[in-house]
């Protein structure tokens, strides 16, 4: 939808002035949102928005629903929502108007999809992020907290992964997330914007979509095993992941948004648990929790997948006072219960 027609029914009216920056006009009585959550239809964005609303904050959410789900907006009725694509600069400008803090969760988050369509991944991870940064600067946004990815480390043998390691991305998705991360850092250095990058490690939990081949492995495992279907393990099952429960990721984001700028602006840090489990170990725990009686299907490893993922979380502890609060088994139990109850 064009910016002008969207604005007639939305919060903001957007006007272009030849070569001048976009101007925004707020209808009388409008209440500005303090926080913008991009990708709010995804399970991480949705969970951050829900936590902010529970604290009584004013929240605006943006999503294009390329991968996000409209069903995830249920329960967020107190949030102002704008449907829009961040690849469109006008959508970014509308979303950022009057906002203090941005949680940038929107992305085309899939390694296999990036392998099959690297251009779309670049557009929705890199172009969209640059558009958002430009719009945030124009709107006077105070801070942007960006969802980075542990895939930027690649398949280097050093474990655990620490922030001083040179990146070594394998997939187009990892390369795109790293490029977006560098844009965050450069806007902090060149323009003085407050940007914080959290490199997520294999986030899972309630509201994660289990119905797509591009979904997270634990969401797919839960759906299939609860339905009595065999899940597929790509590889030998000994590959390991630092699985991170959604509540811990939300906590990391809220801490990153409120930390002193002098400590965190322009910084990147791992957001994880500092532990790792093999896919075979994970399957065995889920087998017990779901009551599944079968065994997994083993298939050839997928292009772009890394072998081991394990985070050093010393820096995020130091800078944010972050501590993971949910054990892996308990997190799996909560996730299985959520899927079992018909979510």
C-alpha positions in Angstrom: 0.0 0.0 0.0 1.3 3.5 -0.8 2.5 5.6 2.1 -0.2 8.3 1.6 -3.1 5.8 1.5 -1.8 3.9 4.5 -1.4 7.0 6.5 -5.1 7.9 6.2 -6.0 4.9 8.3 -2.9 4.7 10.5 -1.3 6.8 13.1 0.9 8.9 10.9 0.4 11.0 7.8 3.5 10.9 5.6 4.3 13.6 3.1 7.2 13.9 0.7 8.8 17.3 0.0 10.8 16.9 -3.2 14.4 16.3 -2.1 13.7 17.3 1.6 13.5 14.6 4.3 10.1 13.1 5.0 7.9 15.0 7.4 5.4 13.5 9.9 2.2 15.0 11.2 0.5 13.5 14.2 -3.3 13.6 14.5 -4.5 15.4 17.6 -4.7 13.2 20.7 -2.2 10.7 19.3 0.0 8.9 21.8 3.5 8.2 20.5 4.9 4.7 21.1 8.1 4.6 23.2 9.3 1.3 21.7 9.3 -0.1 18.2 9.5 -3.8 17.7 10.2 -4.9 14.1 9.3 -8.4 13.1 6.6 -8.4 15.8 4.8 -11.3 14.0 7.8 -13.5 14.7 8.1 -15.3 18.0 11.1 -13.3 19.3 9.6 -9.9 18.3 6.2 -11.0 19.7 7.8 -12.0 23.0 9.6 -8.8 23.4 6.5 -6.8 22.7 4.5 -8.8 25.2 7.1 -8.2 27.9 7.1 -4.4 27.2 3.3 -4.3 27.3 3.3 -6.2 30.6 5.5 -3.5 32.0 2.9 -0.9 31.0 5.0 0.5 28.1 3.7 2.0 24.9 4.7 -0.2 21.9 4.5 -0.1 18.2 5.0 -3.2 16.1 5.9 -3.6 12.4 5.7 -6.7 10.3 5.3 -7.7 6.7 4.2 -11.3 7.4 6.6 -12.7 4.9 7.7 -15.1 7.7 5.8 -13.6 10.7 2.4 -14.9 11.7 -0.7 -12.8 12.3 -1.8 -15.3 14.9 1.2 -14.1 17.0 -0.5 -10.7 17.4 -3.2 -12.2 19.6 -2.7 -11.0 23.1 -0.9 -7.8 21.9 -4.1 -5.8 21.5 -2.5 -2.9 23.6 0.1 -2.5 20.9 -0.1 -0.1 17.9 0.5 -2.2 14.8 1.7 -1.1 11.3 1.9 -3.6 8.5 4.8 -2.7 6.4 8.0 -4.0 4.8 11.3 -2.5 6.0 12.7 -2.9 2.5 10.5 0.2 1.9 12.1 3.3 3.4 8.7 4.9 3.9 7.6 2.0 6.1 10.8 2.5 8.2 10.1 6.2 8.5 6.5 5.6 9.7 7.6 3.0 12.2 10.4 5.1 13.7 8.5 8.4 14.1 8.5 9.5 17.7 10.1 6.3 19.0 12.8 6.2 21.7 14.1 2.7 21.3 14.0 0.1 18.5 14.2 -3.7 18.9 15.1 -4.8 15.4 14.1 -8.5 15.1 12.8 -8.5 11.5 14.8 -10.7 9.1 14.5 -13.6 6.7 16.0 -15.9 9.3 16.8 -19.2 7.6 20.1 -20.7 6.4 18.4 -23.1 3.9 16.3 -20.3 2.4 19.3 -18.0 2.0 21.1 -20.8 0.1 18.1 -21.1 -2.3 17.4 -17.3 -2.5 20.4 -15.2 -1.4 19.0 -12.0 -3.0 15.8 -12.0 -0.9 17.9 -12.7 2.2 20.1 -9.7 1.4 17.1 -7.4 0.8 15.3 -8.3 4.0 18.4 -8.5 6.2 20.8 -5.9 4.9 18.8 -3.4 2.9 16.0 -3.4 5.5 18.5 -2.8 8.3 20.1 0.1 6.5 16.7 1.7 5.8 15.8 1.3 9.5 19.1 2.9 10.6 18.6 5.9 8.3 15.0 6.3 9.4 16.0 6.0 13.1 18.6 8.7 12.8 16.2 11.0 11.0 13.6 10.4 13.7 16.0 10.9 16.6 15.7 7.4 17.9 17.8 7.0 21.1 18.9 3.4 20.8 18.6 0.4 18.5 19.0 -3.2 19.8 19.7 -5.5 16.9 19.2 -9.2 16.6 22.5 -10.5 15.4 23.2 -14.2 14.7 25.8 -16.6 15.9 26.0 -17.9 12.4 28.5 -15.0 11.8 31.1 -17.1 13.6 30.9 -19.8 11.0 32.3 -23.2 11.5 35.6 -22.3 13.2 36.8 -25.0 15.5 37.4 -22.7 18.5 34.8 -23.3 21.3 33.2 -21.5 23.0 32.7 -18.6 20.5 33.8 -15.3 21.9 33.3 -11.8 20.6 37.0 -11.1 19.7 37.0 -14.0 17.2 37.1 -13.1 13.5 33.8 -13.8 11.8 33.8 -16.6 9.2 30.2 -16.8 7.8 29.4 -19.8 5.6 25.9 -19.1 4.4 24.4 -16.1 2.6 22.2 -15.6 5.7 25.2 -15.4 8.0 26.9 -13.0 5.6 23.8 -10.8 5.5 23.4 -10.7 9.3 27.1 -9.8 9.7 26.8 -7.0 7.1 23.8 -5.6 9.0 25.8 -5.9 12.3 28.6 -3.9 10.7 26.1 -1.2 9.7 25.0 -1.0 13.3 28.5 -0.5 14.4 29.4 2.1 11.8 26.3 4.2 12.6 27.4 4.2 16.2 30.9 5.4 15.2 30.1 7.8 12.5 26.8 9.3 13.6 26.9 8.7 17.4 23.8 6.6 17.4 23.4 4.1 20.3 23.4 0.7 18.8 23.7 -2.7 20.6 24.1 -6.0 18.8 23.1 -9.3 20.5 24.3 -12.4 18.7 21.6 -14.9 19.3 22.4 -18.6 19.6 19.6 -21.0 18.5 16.6 -19.3 20.2 13.5 -21.5 20.8 10.3 -21.5 22.8 6.6 -20.7 22.6 5.2 -18.9 19.5 7.9 -20.2 17.3 6.3 -21.4 14.0 6.6 -25.2 13.7 4.9 -25.5 10.4 7.6 -24.5 7.9 10.6 -26.4 6.6 12.5 -23.2 7.4 11.4 -23.3 11.1 13.8 -23.8 14.0 14.8 -27.4 14.7 13.2 -27.6 18.1 9.9 -26.2 16.9 9.8 -28.9 14.1 10.9 -31.6 16.5 8.1 -30.7 19.0 5.4 -30.6 16.3 6.4 -33.9 14.7 7.0 -35.9 17.9 3.7 -34.7 19.5 2.0 -35.9 16.3 3.8 -39.2 16.5 5.8 -38.4 13.3 9.5 -39.0 12.9 11.6 -35.9 12.9 14.6 -35.6 10.6 18.2 -35.0 11.8 20.4 -33.6 9.1 23.8 -35.1 9.7 24.9 -37.7 12.3 23.1 -36.0 15.3 26.4 -35.2 17.0 26.3 -31.6 15.9 25.7 -29.4 18.9 23.9 -26.2 19.7 23.8 -23.6 22.4 20.0 -23.6 22.6 18.7 -20.4 24.2 15.2 -20.1 25.7 13.1 -17.2 24.6 12.7 -15.8 28.1 16.4 -15.4 28.4 16.6 -13.6 25.0 13.8 -11.2 26.0 15.7 -10.5 29.2 18.9 -9.8 27.3 17.1 -7.3 25.0 15.5 -5.4 27.9 18.9 -5.2 29.6 20.5 -4.0 26.4 17.9 -1.3 26.0 18.5 0.2 29.4 22.2 -0.2 30.0 24.4 2.9 30.1 25.3 4.1 26.6 29.0 4.4 27.6 29.1 0.7 28.4 27.2 -0.8 25.4 26.9 1.7 22.5 28.5 0.3 19.4 29.2 -3.1 21.1 28.3 -6.6 20.1 27.8 -9.5 22.6 26.7 -13.1 22.6 23.2 -13.8 23.9 23.1 -17.5 24.9 23.3 -19.9 27.8 27.0 -20.9 27.6 26.1 -24.6 27.3 25.6 -27.0 24.4 23.7 -30.1 23.6 23.9 -32.4 20.6 20.8 -32.9 18.5 20.8 -36.6 19.5 20.8 -35.6 23.2 18.0 -33.1 22.5 16.0 -35.6 20.7 16.2 -38.1 23.6 15.0 -35.4 26.1 12.1 -34.5 23.8 11.3 -38.2 23.4 10.7 -38.4 27.1 8.8 -35.2 27.4 6.5 -35.9 24.4 6.0 -39.6 24.9 7.3 -40.3 21.3 8.1 -43.9 20.8 10.1 -43.9 17.5 13.5 -42.9 16.3 14.6 -40.0 14.1 15.3 -40.1 10.4 18.9 -39.3 9.5 19.5 -37.4 6.3 22.5 -35.8 4.6 23.8 -32.6 6.3 22.5 -29.4 4.8 24.7 -26.9 3.0 25.5 -23.8 5.2 24.8 -25.6 8.5 27.6 -25.3 11.1 28.8 -28.3 13.2 29.0 -26.8 16.7 27.6 -23.7 18.3 28.7 -22.8 21.9 28.9 -19.3 23.3 31.1 -17.6 25.7 28.8 -15.3 27.7 31.3 -13.5 29.8 31.0 -10.2 28.0 27.2 -10.0 28.3 27.5 -10.8 32.0 30.0 -8.0 32.4 28.2 -5.4 30.4 24.5 -6.1 31.1 24.5 -8.3 34.3 22.8 -11.0 32.2 22.4 -14.5 33.5 20.4 -17.3 31.8 17.6 -18.2 34.2 15.9 -21.3 32.6 17.6 -24.7 32.4 17.5 -26.5 29.1 15.3 -29.3 30.3 12.8 -26.9 31.9 12.8 -24.8 28.7 12.1 -27.8 26.6 9.3 -28.8 29.0 7.6 -25.4 28.8 8.0 -25.4 25.0 6.5 -28.9 24.6 3.6 -28.0 26.9 2.9 -24.9 24.8 2.7 -26.9 21.6 0.8 -29.8 23.3 -1.9 -27.4 24.4 -2.9 -26.6 20.8 -0.8 -23.4 20.3 
